[in-house]
Amino acid sequence: MSLMGLHIPLMAQGTPAVPMSEVVMAPELSWAGLIMILPLLSLVLCGLCAAFKVKSKLPALITAVCLAGSFVTSVFLYLNYTPPGDVVPLLDWINLSWGSGQFESFSANFSLYIDSLSLLWIMFVTGLATLITIYASEYMEPDLGKGYSRFFAGVSVFIFAMSALVLSDNLLMLYLGWEGVGFASYWLIGYYYKRPAAVAAAKKAFIVNRIGDLGLALAVYLIWTTFGTVQYDELMTVINEGSFKNAYDGWTISVIPFLLMLAAFGKSAQLPLYVWLPDAMEGPTPVSALIHAATMVTAGIYLVARTYPLFMMEPVSLHVVAWVGGLTALLAATIGMAQYDIKRIMAYSTVSQLGFMFLGLGVLTSYGAAYHVFTHAFFKAVLFLTCGAIMHGFAGQLDLRKLSGLRHIKGWRIVAWTMFVGSLALAGFPFTSGYFSKDAILAEAFVTQGPGFKILGWMAIVTAGMTAYYTFRVWFRVCAGPVQYEPGDELHGDDDHGHGGKFHPHAPRFAINSVLIIIAIGSVVAIVPYFMSNQADATITGGWIADMVHDSTAVEGVPTHAEVGSHADHAHPTLLGVDPHYAMYWISGTVGMIGLFFAAWLHLWRRSDADALRGWLRGHAFIAWLPRAMERKWYVDEVYIALIRSPLWILGYIFYAFDRFIIDGIFVDGVARIPRGVARWLQPLQSGAVQSQAVVMAGGVGLIVLLMSLFMQFGWFGGAL
C-alpha cells in the first residue's frame, strides 16, 4: 500500500496476522471486568443514597473508592500485559449467522480488548477521574442533600461509558460507549438544570455530538458490509490479508475514513463542530476537568488511532485530519487571546490543543498525538481545577480583569503555584511535559510529505506562541501583581465571615489543595515517559508512549520516526540543517518564550499598555475588525444561527402551519365536521318525546325498505330477485 509516496505495510514486518480471539486469555487478566463493574456499582449505590436522601459525603466516598479500584485494576493489567494483547470475554451479546461465508454472520460481544493503546488510555482516565472525584467531594459541598448524589451518579455513568468506549473489542460496543459518554455529558453539563444557560449548553452539546454520532453509525455499517466484521482483531486480519469486498466499486474504502473523521471531529470539538465545548463550561468545574480536559474530548483521538489502518487506506483522509487539526488549533488560539472569562479561555485552549493532536495523527506521528493526549490530561486538568477553585472561592468570579495577586493572599498560594506549573506545560516552556509532547508533533509536520505540510508546521509554531501568550495572560493577571479582587454574583450571607461587611474569599481546603498538588506533580512527572523506553529498536523514538503506541495492534505498520519522509529513502530529514526534533526544541522554545515575554510585559509590568494597545487597535478602521472578530469568536455562532438555526426555525414553522391548517384543518378536523354537521341537522328530531322517536324510527325503517326494494328492482345487487 502506498501512502504519501511511501510503501507502508498495514502490519509490521514479520508480525503474524493472528486474530486476538485465538490468543488464550491470560488468567491474570480475568479481573479486567472490574474496570467497568465498579463504576456500575458506584452508580447503584449513589442511586440508593439519593433515594434515602443521604446528606453526607458518602456518595463522593463511594465513587472515589470504586474509581480508585478501577485505576488499580488498570495498572494491574498493564503489569501483567504482554503484546499483542488479549480479549477478555464478559458477556455474549449479539451472535447472528445466516450462512457460512465471511459476510453471512454478525457478532459483537461485551468483551474487553486489552492492548497497549487501550491500557494507556484507561490508566490516565481512571487515575484522573479518581483525583477529580476527590476534588469534587469538597467543591460540590453546597449541594449536600440536594444534587450531591445525582452528580456522583453522573460521574459513575460517564466512567462506565468511557471504559466501554476504550476497552471494547468491537466497533458496536465502542458505539455504545460513545453514546454513553454523550448522554453522561448532557447529564453533567446540565447539572444546574435551573439555570437556562446550563440547560442550553447541555442541549447544544447533545445536538452537535449527534451529528458526529451519525457519522460513526454509518461508518460501522459500511465497515461490516465491506470487511465482514466489526471485531478489531478480525478487522485487522482482513485488512492485512486483503480479503474484503471492494463494495460498490470500492467507494466505501474512501468514505469510511471520512465518516470516522466526522465522528471524531464532533466528539473532540474540531472545525466545524467545536462550538459545543466552550459553552459546556456552564457545568460544574469538576465536569470541565473530567470530561473536557482528560477524557471525553480525547475519544475522537482514540477512535482515529484505533482505526488508523482504515485511514491509511485513504491517504487524503489523513491530509484532511492534519489540516482541520491545524486550522482548529489556530482559530481557537486567536479566540482564546481575546476572552476574559478564565474558564472559557481554558475551554478554547482545549479546542486548540485537540487540534494539535489531530495534526499529529495527520502527519503520521501517532505517538506524538498520544503523548500530547497524555500530558494534556494532566496540565489541563490542573488548570481547570484551579479555575474552579478561584470561581468557588470568589463567589463565581471568573473575569481576569477583576482578579489579581492571588499568590499573595493567604490560603491561595497552592492554587496560584499549581496553576503556574500547569501554565508552563501548556505554554510549552522548555523542558516541561507540554514542550516535549508538542514538539514531537511540530517536528513531523516539517518532514512528513503532504500538501502544504510545511506551511501547516509554521502555522502550528505561531499557534504555540499564541498559546504561551494567552496562558500566561491569565496567570499574570490573576495570580501576580497587586492584590485586587471583586466578588462574583454568587454571594451568600456568610461571605464576609465577620470582616465588617467586606467580602473575603473562601480559601480551598485539604481535598482541593491536595488534588491540585498531586495533578501538578503529575504534569511534571509526565516528562519521564519521553525518556523511558523498554524497546531495543533504535528506530522507535519517543520513549514509553511510543512503545505503547508501537505495540498496539491498531497502529501496527504505521511508520515510525525513522520511516517518515526522506527516511524512507535512507536520507536523514533535516530542519534548518539539523535533526527536526532538535531544531524544533530551539524554535518552539524560542517562540514560547517570546509569547511569555509579551504576556509579562502587557499583563504584569505594564498593564496600562495592554489597555492602550487594545484601544489603539479598536481605534483604527483598517485593523479594528480584528480584535472585534476575535472577541466575537469570528462570528461563528452568528453564522450558525444564520445558516442553520434560522432556516430550521422557519422550516419548523412551515411544517407546523402545514400540519395545523392542512393535515389537521382539512383532513382530520374537516372529516370530523361532516358527522358533526349531520348530527346538528338531526338534533331537532331528538326532542326526548317517546312518540316522536317512534315516528322517526318507523320512518327510518320505511326508508330502508324502500331503498332495498329499489336496489333489487333495478338489479343493483346483481340482478332482480
Sequence and secondary structure as in RCSB ss.txt:
>XXXX:A:sequence
MSLMGLHIPLMAQGTPAVPMSEVVMAPELSWAGLIMILPLLSLVLCGLCAAFKVKSKLPALITAVCLAGSFVTSV
FLYLNYTPPGDVVPLLDWINLSWGSGQFESFSANFSLYIDSLSLLWIMFVTGLATLITIYASEYMEPDLGKGYSR
FFAGVSVFIFAMSALVLSDNLLMLYLGWEGVGFASYWLIGYYYKRPAAVAAAKKAFIVNRIGDLGLALAVYLIWT
TFGTVQYDELMTVINEGSFKNAYDGWTISVIPFLLMLAAFGKSAQLPLYVWLPDAMEGPTPVSALIHAATMVTAG
IYLVARTYPLFMMEPVSLHVVAWVGGLTALLAATIGMAQYDIKRIMAYSTVSQLGFMFLGLGVLTSYGAAYHVFT
HAFFKAVLFLTCGAIMHGFAGQLDLRKLSGLRHIKGWRIVAWTMFVGSLALAGFPFTSGYFSKDAILAEAFVTQG
PGFKILGWMAIVTAGMTAYYTFRVWFRVCAGPVQYEPGDELHGDDDHGHGGKFHPHAPRFAINSVLIIIAIGSVV
AIVPYFMSNQADATITGGWIADMVHDSTAVEGVPTHAEVGSHADHAHPTLLGVDPHYAMYWISGTVGMIGLFFAA
WLHLWRRSDADALRGWLRGHAFIAWLPRAMERKWYVDEVYIALIRSPLWILGYIFYAFDRFIIDGIFVDGVARIP
RGVARWLQPLQSGAVQSQAVVMAGGVGLIVLLMSLFMQFGWFGGAL
>XXXX:A:secstr
 EETTEE  SS TT     GGGS   GGGGGGGHHHHHHHHHHHHHHHHHHTT  SSHHHHHHHHHHHHHHHHHH
HHHHT  TT EEEEEEEEEEEESSSSTTSEEEEEEEEEESHHHHHHHHHHHHHHHHHHHHHHHHTGGGTTTTHHH
HHHHHHHHHHHHHHHHHBSBHHHHHHHHHHHHHHHHHHHTSSTTSHHHHHHHHHHHHHHHHHHHHHHHHHHHHHH
HHS  BHHHHHHHHHHT S  GGGGHHHHHHHHHHHHHHHHHTT TTS THHHHGGGS HHHHHIIIIISGGGHH
HHHHHHTHHHHHTSHHHHHHHHHHHHHHHHHHHHHHHT  BHHHHHHHHHHHHHHHHHHHHHTT HHHHHHHHHH
HHHHHHHHHHHHHHHHHHTTT  BGGGEE GGGSTT HHHHHHHHHHHHHHTT TTSHHHHHHHHHHHHHHHS S
TTHHHHHHHHHHHHHHHHHHHHHHHHHHTSSS EE   S   TTTTTTSTT        HHHHHHHHHHHHHHHH
TTHHHH      TT  SHHHHHHHHH TTSTT   GGGSGGGGGT    BTTB HHHHHHHHHHHHHHHHHHHHH
IIIII HHHHHHHHHHHHH HHHHHHHHHHHTGGGHHHHHIIIIIHHHHHHHHHHHHIIIIIIIIIIIHHHHHHH
HHHHHHHGGG  S HHHHHHHHHHHHHHHHHHHHHHHHTTTTSS  
